[in-house]
Amino acid sequence: MYANPVDVVYHRYRSPHPQIVGTLLRFRGAAPELGRLRDHFVAHLADQPVLRHRLEDVGGRTRRVPADVRPEDHVRHHAAPPGRTWEEVADALHTLPLPPPPAAPWDVWLADGHRADEWLLFFRSHHELTDGTGRAHLINSLFGNAPRPGPAVARGGLSLRCAVRLLADAVTGLFPGPAAAPAWRWLHGPASGSSRLACVSLPYERLSQVGRAAGVTTNDVYLAAMAGVLRQLALDRGSGPDQLGDLPVSMPMSTRRAGEESLPGNHLATARVLLPCHLPDPWERLARVHRATTRAKRQGRAATSRFLQEHAPHRISEATARALMDARTAPVCCNYVPYREPELSFDGSRALDVTSVGALMDGHLLYTALTYHRSVARLAVVHDAALPEAARVGELWNAQVDALCHVTEAGARAHAPSGTSAPAKTRRR
């Protein structure tokens, strides 16, 4: 089976940062035996094709081929130093090498020892194997009950308008744009190759509260808060308010159709969303972000991207996918992957929360991923060591969500100036 163009981009990508993504589950109690976890994965190999394959270049094309899977190579134990936080344990694990060929490029770490009453499961894979939506379905299938279907794209044809927009976004990556403005140059550039992972948590109800009051989605609240974060960092670096403008960020959108939840590979489109970092008012930023994301969804971008990936010459599709991931197009990636399964568990222990971890592409110094499970929302921030101030992103993002909550509690509609109140909420895919 030939890999799709997005798979090929991740497979061939040469970056100082390995394209390793993952999902971390945190549990209370005593850790299970490693052998039980290995047996669990072996029992599910037959019904999880993403775990049984790897990518290989054959005759100028990239194919998905069967891979070696030995439990001792893929399911491993990490004895964490006592006294470490779970965030420090995750940071130490997230860039460790994956099993090399001919093994499938994934592993899962059972980590304990940092606390007597807590243990972690950290599933990691090369990005070429699957996207965030596929990984969420895999985790839900392995540790949940009857996982719910994720968002699905309707089968549709080519939207000429959307195809032109995709081409424009790809061409944008070849020329200086908003990301090249002096206020934003610090967000992309040569990477050190050393990355750090930091996480912050908050009650999901806080995000939901703002979304309900404003008539917007959780993703809109996430992005609006990020606009405030990046504005604050730019101001702290010495940029004046009048120097700030819109900042383009990349937002992955699933192109999976109904019944394709377990399909191996990356079935996604990349939308470029302009964050209104020049606006000082958090409510105005939220209204502007909502209009931008609604426009991206209504353009049929996901369905058109899927059509082009399937029908355009593969070299053109690969070049377009690579251009849309270029840091000059959008220097920051903001991903949102909800874990809708109400309960995830293993060996009698129920997962407390879920963390989705992304990877930095070449030229990118900052990647954020929001997820939620049950009542806990988690923001994971991966940043290059060349951007030390990114260690503040989580703290600042929490403060920006607080600001939106305070506006909501004070009466959001009364606060918004005329003509800037958020549009009515649209149904999410």
C-alpha positions as CSV (number, residue, x, y, z in Angstrom):
1,M,0.0,0.0,0.0
2,Y,1.4,3.4,-1.0
3,A,1.6,6.0,1.7
4,N,-0.3,9.2,1.3
5,P,1.5,12.6,0.6
6,V,1.3,13.7,4.3
7,D,2.8,10.4,5.5
8,V,5.6,10.8,3.0
9,V,6.4,14.3,4.2
10,Y,6.8,13.1,7.8
11,H,8.7,10.0,6.6
12,R,11.3,12.0,4.6
13,Y,11.5,15.0,6.8
14,R,14.9,15.9,7.9
15,S,14.8,18.1,11.0
16,P,16.9,18.6,14.1
17,H,13.9,17.3,16.0
18,P,12.7,13.7,15.6
19,Q,9.1,13.5,14.4
20,I,7.9,11.7,17.6
21,V,4.4,12.3,18.8
22,G,2.6,10.6,21.7
23,T,-0.2,10.3,24.2
24,L,0.4,10.1,28.0
25,L,-2.0,8.6,30.5
26,R,-1.6,9.2,34.2
27,F,-2.9,6.7,36.8
28,R,-3.2,6.5,40.6
29,G,-2.1,3.5,42.6
30,A,0.6,0.8,42.2
31,A,2.0,0.2,38.7
32,P,1.0,-3.1,37.0
33,E,3.6,-5.7,35.9
34,L,5.3,-5.0,32.6
35,G,4.4,-8.5,31.4
36,R,0.7,-7.7,31.7
37,L,1.1,-4.6,29.6
38,R,3.1,-6.5,26.9
39,D,0.4,-9.2,26.8
40,H,-2.3,-6.5,26.4
41,F,-0.6,-5.0,23.3
42,V,0.1,-8.5,21.8
43,A,-3.6,-9.3,22.2
44,H,-4.6,-6.1,20.2
45,L,-2.1,-6.3,17.4
46,A,-4.4,-8.1,15.1
47,D,-7.1,-5.4,15.2
48,Q,-4.7,-2.4,15.2
49,P,-3.0,-2.1,11.8
50,V,-1.2,1.1,12.8
51,L,1.0,-1.0,15.1
52,R,2.0,-3.6,12.5
53,H,3.5,-1.4,9.8
54,R,6.3,1.0,8.9
55,L,7.1,3.1,5.9
56,E,9.8,2.2,3.4
57,D,11.0,3.8,0.1
58,V,10.7,1.4,-2.8
59,G,11.4,2.4,-6.4
60,G,11.0,6.1,-5.8
61,R,7.7,5.7,-3.9
62,T,7.0,5.3,-0.2
63,R,5.0,2.2,0.8
64,R,3.5,0.9,4.0
65,V,5.1,-2.5,4.6
66,P,4.8,-5.1,7.4
67,A,7.1,-4.5,10.3
68,D,8.7,-6.6,13.0
69,V,6.9,-6.3,16.4
70,R,8.5,-7.8,19.4
71,P,6.9,-6.9,22.7
72,E,10.2,-6.5,24.5
73,D,11.3,-3.9,21.9
74,H,8.1,-1.9,22.0
75,V,6.7,-2.1,25.6
76,R,9.3,-0.9,28.0
77,H,9.8,0.1,31.6
78,H,11.2,3.4,32.9
79,A,12.3,3.7,36.6
80,A,11.9,7.4,37.3
81,P,14.0,9.0,40.0
82,P,12.0,9.4,43.2
83,G,10.7,12.9,43.8
84,R,10.3,13.8,40.2
85,T,7.0,15.3,39.0
86,W,5.1,13.4,36.2
87,E,5.8,16.4,33.9
88,E,9.6,15.9,34.5
89,V,9.2,12.2,33.7
90,A,7.3,12.9,30.5
91,D,9.9,15.5,29.5
92,A,12.7,13.0,29.9
93,L,10.9,10.4,27.8
94,H,9.4,12.3,24.9
95,T,12.5,12.4,22.6
96,L,14.1,9.0,23.4
97,P,14.9,7.1,20.2
98,L,12.1,4.8,18.8
99,P,12.8,1.2,17.9
100,P,14.8,1.2,14.6
101,P,13.9,-0.7,11.3
102,P,12.8,-3.3,10.6
103,A,10.7,-2.7,13.8
104,A,7.6,-0.6,13.7
105,P,8.5,2.9,14.9
106,W,6.4,3.0,18.1
107,D,6.8,2.2,21.7
108,V,5.0,2.5,25.0
109,W,6.7,3.3,28.3
110,L,5.4,2.2,31.7
111,A,7.0,4.7,34.1
112,D,6.9,4.6,37.8
113,G,9.1,5.3,40.9
114,H,8.7,9.1,40.9
115,R,5.8,8.8,43.3
116,A,4.6,5.8,45.4
117,D,1.0,6.2,44.3
118,E,1.3,7.3,40.7
119,W,2.4,5.7,37.4
120,L,2.3,6.6,33.7
121,L,1.7,5.1,30.3
122,F,3.4,7.0,27.5
123,F,2.6,5.8,24.0
124,R,4.9,7.3,21.3
125,S,5.2,6.8,17.6
126,H,6.8,8.4,14.6
127,H,4.4,10.9,13.0
128,E,4.5,8.9,9.7
129,L,2.4,6.1,11.3
130,T,-0.8,8.1,12.2
131,D,-2.2,11.6,13.0
132,G,-3.6,12.9,16.3
133,T,-7.2,11.7,15.5
134,G,-5.9,8.2,14.6
135,R,-3.8,8.0,17.7
136,A,-6.8,9.1,19.9
137,H,-8.8,6.3,18.4
138,L,-6.0,3.8,19.0
139,I,-5.7,4.8,22.7
140,N,-9.4,4.7,23.1
141,S,-9.5,1.2,21.5
142,L,-6.6,-0.1,23.7
143,F,-7.8,1.3,27.0
144,G,-11.5,2.2,26.6
145,N,-14.8,0.6,26.0
146,A,-16.5,0.8,22.5
147,P,-14.7,4.0,21.5
148,R,-16.9,6.7,20.0
149,P,-16.3,7.7,16.4
150,G,-14.4,10.9,15.9
151,P,-15.3,13.8,13.7
152,A,-15.8,12.7,10.1
153,V,-15.5,14.5,6.8
154,A,-18.3,13.9,4.3
155,R,-17.4,12.4,1.0
156,G,-17.3,15.3,-1.5
157,G,-15.5,16.5,-4.5
158,L,-13.3,19.4,-5.3
159,S,-14.1,22.9,-4.2
160,L,-12.4,25.2,-6.6
161,R,-12.5,28.1,-4.2
162,C,-10.9,26.1,-1.5
163,A,-8.3,24.6,-3.8
164,V,-7.2,28.2,-4.8
165,R,-7.0,29.0,-1.1
166,L,-4.8,26.0,-0.4
167,L,-2.5,26.9,-3.3
168,A,-2.3,30.5,-2.0
169,D,-1.3,29.2,1.5
170,A,1.4,27.0,0.0
171,V,2.8,29.9,-2.1
172,T,2.7,32.1,1.0
173,G,5.4,29.9,2.5
174,L,7.8,30.9,-0.3
175,F,7.6,34.7,0.4
176,P,7.9,37.0,3.4
177,G,4.5,37.4,5.1
178,P,3.1,38.3,8.5
179,A,5.4,35.8,10.2
180,A,8.4,37.7,8.8
181,A,7.5,40.9,10.6
182,P,10.0,42.0,13.2
183,A,7.6,41.4,16.0
184,W,7.4,37.7,15.1
185,R,10.9,36.7,13.7
186,W,11.8,35.2,17.1
187,L,9.2,32.5,16.7
188,H,11.0,30.7,13.8
189,G,14.6,30.1,12.8
190,P,17.5,27.7,13.3
191,A,16.7,25.0,15.9
192,S,19.1,23.8,18.5
193,G,17.8,20.2,18.2
194,S,17.1,20.1,21.9
195,S,13.4,20.3,22.9
196,R,11.5,20.6,26.2
197,L,8.0,19.5,27.1
198,A,5.9,21.4,29.6
199,C,2.3,20.9,30.6
200,V,-0.4,22.8,32.4
201,S,-3.9,21.7,33.5
202,L,-7.2,23.4,34.2
203,P,-10.8,22.3,34.6
204,Y,-12.4,21.8,31.2
205,E,-15.5,23.6,32.6
206,R,-13.5,26.9,32.4
207,L,-13.1,26.5,28.7
208,S,-16.6,25.3,28.2
209,Q,-18.0,28.2,30.3
210,V,-16.4,30.8,27.9
211,G,-17.5,28.8,24.9
212,R,-21.1,28.7,26.0
213,A,-21.3,32.4,26.9
214,A,-19.7,33.5,23.6
215,G,-21.4,30.9,21.4
216,V,-18.0,29.6,20.2
217,T,-16.1,26.3,20.3
218,T,-13.5,25.1,22.8
219,N,-10.9,25.3,20.0
220,D,-11.8,29.0,19.5
221,V,-11.2,29.7,23.2
222,Y,-7.9,27.8,23.0
223,L,-6.7,29.8,20.0
224,A,-7.9,33.2,21.4
225,A,-6.0,32.5,24.6
226,M,-2.9,31.6,22.5
227,A,-3.2,35.0,20.7
228,G,-3.0,36.7,24.1
229,V,0.0,34.6,25.1
230,L,2.0,35.4,21.9
231,R,1.0,39.1,22.2
232,Q,2.4,39.2,25.7
233,L,5.6,37.4,24.8
234,A,6.2,39.8,21.9
235,L,5.6,42.8,24.2
236,D,7.9,41.4,26.8
237,R,10.6,41.1,24.1
238,G,10.4,44.9,23.4
239,S,7.9,45.1,20.5
240,G,5.5,48.0,20.7
241,P,1.7,47.5,20.5
242,D,1.7,49.3,17.1
243,Q,4.3,46.8,15.8
244,L,2.0,43.8,16.3
245,G,-0.2,42.4,13.6
246,D,-2.0,39.1,12.8
247,L,0.2,36.0,13.4
248,P,-0.5,33.0,11.2
249,V,-0.6,29.7,13.0
250,S,-1.2,26.2,11.6
251,M,-4.3,24.3,12.7
252,P,-4.5,20.6,11.7
253,M,-8.0,19.5,10.6
254,S,-8.9,15.8,10.2
255,T,-9.9,14.6,6.8
256,R,-11.0,11.1,8.0
257,R,-14.3,9.9,6.7
258,A,-16.8,7.8,8.7
259,G,-15.4,4.4,9.4
260,E,-11.8,5.4,8.9
261,E,-11.0,6.0,12.6
262,S,-8.5,3.1,12.7
263,L,-7.0,3.7,9.2
264,P,-3.2,4.0,9.4
265,G,-1.6,7.2,8.2
266,N,-2.0,10.9,8.4
267,H,-5.4,12.0,7.1
268,L,-5.3,15.7,7.8
269,A,-5.3,19.1,6.2
270,T,-3.5,22.2,7.5
271,A,-5.5,25.4,7.9
272,R,-3.7,28.7,8.4
273,V,-5.5,30.8,11.0
274,L,-4.6,34.4,11.7
275,L,-4.4,35.1,15.4
276,P,-5.3,38.8,16.1
277,C,-2.4,39.4,18.4
278,H,-2.6,43.2,17.8
279,L,-5.9,43.4,19.6
280,P,-5.6,44.3,23.3
281,D,-9.1,43.1,24.3
282,P,-9.4,39.4,24.9
283,W,-13.1,39.3,23.9
284,E,-12.4,41.0,20.6
285,R,-9.6,38.4,20.0
286,L,-12.1,35.6,20.7
287,A,-14.7,37.1,18.2
288,R,-12.0,37.5,15.5
289,V,-10.7,33.9,16.0
290,H,-14.2,32.5,15.8
291,R,-14.8,34.2,12.5
292,A,-11.5,32.9,11.1
293,T,-12.1,29.2,12.2
294,T,-15.7,29.3,11.0
295,R,-14.5,30.5,7.6
296,A,-11.9,27.8,7.4
297,K,-14.5,25.1,8.1
298,R,-17.1,26.4,5.8
299,Q,-14.7,26.6,2.8
300,G,-14.7,22.8,2.7
301,R,-11.0,22.7,3.2
302,A,-10.8,19.3,4.8
303,A,-12.8,17.6,2.0
304,T,-11.0,19.4,-0.8
305,S,-7.6,18.6,0.8
306,R,-8.5,14.9,0.9
307,F,-9.7,15.0,-2.7
308,L,-6.4,16.6,-3.9
309,Q,-4.3,14.1,-1.9
310,E,-6.1,11.2,-3.5
311,H,-6.2,12.6,-7.1
312,A,-3.3,15.0,-7.7
313,P,0.1,13.8,-8.8
314,H,1.9,12.6,-5.7
315,R,4.9,14.9,-6.1
316,I,2.7,17.9,-6.3
317,S,0.7,16.8,-3.3
318,E,3.9,16.2,-1.3
319,A,5.3,19.6,-2.2
320,T,2.0,21.3,-1.2
321,A,1.9,19.5,2.1
322,R,5.5,20.4,2.8
323,A,4.9,24.1,2.0
324,L,1.9,24.2,4.3
325,M,4.0,23.0,7.1
326,D,6.8,25.5,6.5
327,A,7.6,27.8,9.4
328,R,7.4,30.8,7.0
329,T,3.8,30.0,6.4
330,A,2.9,29.6,10.0
331,P,5.6,29.5,12.7
332,V,3.5,28.0,15.5
333,C,1.3,24.9,15.4
334,C,-1.8,24.8,17.6
335,N,-3.4,21.4,17.7
336,Y,-6.6,20.3,19.5
337,V,-7.4,16.6,20.0
338,P,-10.2,15.8,22.5
339,Y,-10.3,12.3,24.0
340,R,-14.1,11.7,24.2
341,E,-14.0,8.2,25.7
342,P,-15.6,8.7,29.1
343,E,-13.2,6.2,30.8
344,L,-9.8,4.9,30.0
345,S,-8.3,2.2,32.2
346,F,-5.8,-0.6,32.5
347,D,-5.5,-3.5,35.0
348,G,-8.2,-2.1,37.2
349,S,-6.8,1.5,37.3
350,R,-8.6,4.4,35.7
351,A,-6.7,7.1,33.9
352,L,-6.8,10.5,35.7
353,D,-6.1,12.5,32.6
354,V,-4.6,12.5,29.1
355,T,-1.8,14.5,27.5
356,S,-1.3,14.8,23.7
357,V,2.3,15.6,22.7
358,G,3.4,16.9,19.3
359,A,6.7,17.3,17.5
360,L,8.6,20.4,16.1
361,M,9.0,20.6,12.4
362,D,12.2,22.2,10.9
363,G,12.3,25.9,11.6
364,H,9.5,25.7,14.2
365,L,10.4,26.5,17.8
366,L,7.0,26.2,19.4
367,Y,4.2,23.6,19.2
368,T,1.1,23.5,21.5
369,A,-1.5,20.8,21.8
370,L,-4.7,21.0,23.8
371,T,-6.7,17.9,24.8
372,Y,-9.3,17.1,27.4
373,H,-10.5,13.9,29.0
374,R,-13.4,13.8,31.4
375,S,-13.1,17.0,33.5
376,V,-9.4,17.9,32.9
377,A,-8.1,20.0,30.0
378,R,-4.4,19.7,29.4
379,L,-2.1,22.0,27.3
380,A,1.2,20.4,26.3
381,V,3.9,22.8,25.1
382,V,6.9,21.5,23.1
383,H,9.6,24.1,22.4
384,D,13.1,24.3,21.2
385,A,15.8,25.3,23.7
386,A,16.6,28.2,21.4
387,L,13.3,29.7,22.6
388,P,13.6,29.6,26.5
389,E,10.7,32.1,27.0
390,A,8.4,29.5,25.6
391,A,8.6,27.8,29.1
392,R,6.1,30.6,30.2
393,V,3.5,29.7,27.5
394,G,1.5,27.4,29.8
395,E,1.4,29.9,32.7
396,L,0.4,32.7,30.4
397,W,-2.2,30.6,28.6
398,N,-3.8,29.8,31.9
399,A,-3.9,33.6,32.7
400,Q,-5.5,34.3,29.3
401,V,-8.2,31.7,30.0
402,D,-8.8,33.4,33.4
403,A,-9.1,36.8,31.6
404,L,-11.8,35.4,29.3
405,C,-13.6,33.8,32.3
406,H,-13.6,37.1,34.1
407,V,-15.0,38.9,31.1
408,T,-17.7,36.2,30.8
409,E,-18.6,36.5,34.5
410,A,-18.8,40.3,34.2
411,G,-21.2,40.0,31.3
412,A,-19.5,39.3,28.0
413,R,-22.2,40.8,25.7
414,A,-22.2,44.1,27.6
415,H,-18.4,44.2,27.5
416,A,-18.0,43.7,23.8
417,P,-18.0,46.9,21.7
418,S,-20.6,47.3,19.1
419,G,-20.2,45.0,16.2
420,T,-17.6,42.8,17.9
421,S,-19.7,40.3,19.8
422,A,-19.0,36.7,18.8
423,P,-21.2,35.1,16.1
424,A,-23.6,32.3,17.1
425,K,-22.0,28.9,17.7
426,T,-21.7,26.6,14.7
427,R,-22.0,22.9,14.9
428,R,-18.5,21.2,15.0
429,R,-17.7,18.4,12.7
